[in-house]
Amino acid sequence: MHARFIAQARLEFLKEVAYYNKQGAGLGAAFAQEVEYATARALAFPGAGTPATKSTRRVYVKRFPFFVVYRPSKEGIVVFAVAHVSRHPEYWWSRT
């Protein structure tokens, strides 16, 4: 079982890591670790996330105002977005 990030989700994740790296020492790594934890929770308990759309779910990232949008699959989960909770809340819908 594994988590597969689609290209757009991986890019926005890396963009936010870079942003947090500029905000303070260790913040980018802390953000990356919390996203990894959120993704691991979704992978371990794919039905536990709150419904995001008809076919996707989301888990919140601790310490940061983001959530991970995913869909369970045979191989684990597919991540469609690492989305800020208040910035353009539905921008990722077309990815699913």
Order of alpha helices (4+ residues) and beta strands (2+ residues): beta-alpha-alpha-beta-beta-beta-beta
